[in-house]
């Protein structure tokens, strides 16, 4: 006679065996070769074995069925959102890699403040040979402006990340022009209840966008638009932020109410059409997804680029690459030097965390000859 322990062991083994059997039966019903056997089709080196493991996870019927519910249980019961997202207070979410970049020692292969400074100086000098002025605008990490929504603390009166402090100090010593959004946003928090960042997103809010555009326009020297070329209209939208989408859990997404956002869209007063760039402008803007949000995304023409153009009174040109503001936008510019033909000012935006995490690091990118 079997003991209760033998019975439980039998049930446990049956459950373990059922997973590959169900997976194999499902694949066979769709005319597919069993995924578990694909490991024998390639040489067993580390790269192939790692790819095989990822393939099994992505195609696993059990994982696809159970993962969203397990994630939802971790999220709502344990306040654990995984490796990419941290849950803050009052419905706030934060991007985990950005926090790690600011609080942990650099890992081997990551960029350094010295790399960023060297690239910035090289870029400034290359533009200067063409008579072009460079303005650098680091976009603060969300947690740098709202640390009190992540942990119990008072809003900070200084830049949290030592690397960013070192970078801005280095820019001052090298006579690099910068726009200090950290100071602008700290002042705004003291004087306005409007949020500078979206609760569910890693990016700035429409209010944060407008303050950044105002700060850059003032730095360029345009305090009041010289023409009435652009007007603005209020556009409301409802959306989940990128930090919700990173979770890749329909169960969590269904339980989280999307954010209601009021944006200011820029349009031409002569045609009524939404703002568009001009590749022949005297102002060129380079940057990452902070320039994409509301501009290329819904509702369009309501992001930093359009608001800067409105404040300048004329369109600008731009190169935008998600996560690629450290190097990829400069590589793109080197392939399209005609964008610099009439340029007098280049505005270079990159998010704070890219001091360490920028795609392709901080490479020295030579500009083609202007002749």
Secondary structure, DSSP 8 states (H G I E B T S, - for coil): ---HHHHHHHHHHHHHHHHHHHHHHHHHHTT---GGGGGGGS---HHHHHHHHHHHHHH-HHHHHHHHHHHHHHHHHH----SSEEE-STT-EEEHHHHHHHHS---TT---HHHHHHHHHHHHHHHHTTT-EEEEEEE--HHHH-GGGTSS----SS-S-HHHHHHHHHHHHTT-EE--HHHHHHHHHHH--S-SB-TTSSSB-HHHHHHHHHHHHHHHT-SS-SS--EEEEEEEEEE--HHHHHT--HHHHHHS--EEEEEEEEEETTT--B----TT-SEEEEESHHHHTTTTSTTSS-SHHHHHHHHHTS--EEEE-TT-TTTHHHHHHHH-GGGGSS-SEEEEEEETTHHHH-TT-S---------
